[in-house]
Amino acid sequence: KVTGLDENGEIIIDPNSAVGVLEQFKQKYPDFNVTATFFVNGGLFQQSEYNEKILNWLVDHGYDIGNHSYSHADFTTISKEKSAQEIGSLYNLLDKYIPGKYVNIVALPFGSPYNKDHENFPVILNGSYNGNEYTTEAALRVGWEAESSPFSSSFDKTFLKRIRAYDNNGVEFDIEMNFDILENNRYISDGDKNTITVPKDLE
């Protein structure tokens, strides 16, 4: 949320907004890599007069911007053509404001479609809209446990699990449940980045 512009024409961020809180944390703990990825819809930040400034400010300050479809579409209820429009028009919007500065990742609205076999999934990854071709490197599912290691044979970056940071009393894979799972399978690395550590029972 932006409350206005300063005397230099720079945006003033509401300290009580998400970015305001992150920036305060960053100032208090400068050695901690504070960042986030914002997956946006066509309305961006609901402040049309500041949208371009907000997007560029975020990228310039170490945040990422990704695609969440133009209208938060449920890909199980629309056609392939409409699916391409939803993904492509949002990429086109980002190309207008921050060309080459966003991540080619789609956070799937509602987690849909719920499997890669759905007819609309291929056009989420590759397609064209209004004469512009797009390629999505990764798609994020919704409401899950942590993803497997990128070194695992089951890892698939085009259909990644993601954990929602919501509170549901420790059930249905909320944030508390995921931290409880982490307590039971955490390990300490030996620090050798050239060695992949695998539990014996998963070799």
BELHU-V822570 format. One record per run of one state. SS is the DSSP state (~ for helix, > for strand, _ for the rest). FROM is the first residue (numbers start at 0). TO is the last residue. Records with the same first field share a line. If there is no record, write none. Layout:
SS = FROM-TO, FROM-TO
This chain:
_ = 0-0, 5-9, 13-16, 28-35, 40-49, 60-62, 67-78, 98-103, 107-107, 111-119, 129-130, 135-136, 140-158, 160-173, 185-198, 202-202
> = 1-4, 10-12, 36-39, 63-66, 104-106, 125-128, 131-134, 137-139, 159-159
~ = 17-27, 50-59, 79-97, 108-110, 120-124, 174-184, 199-201
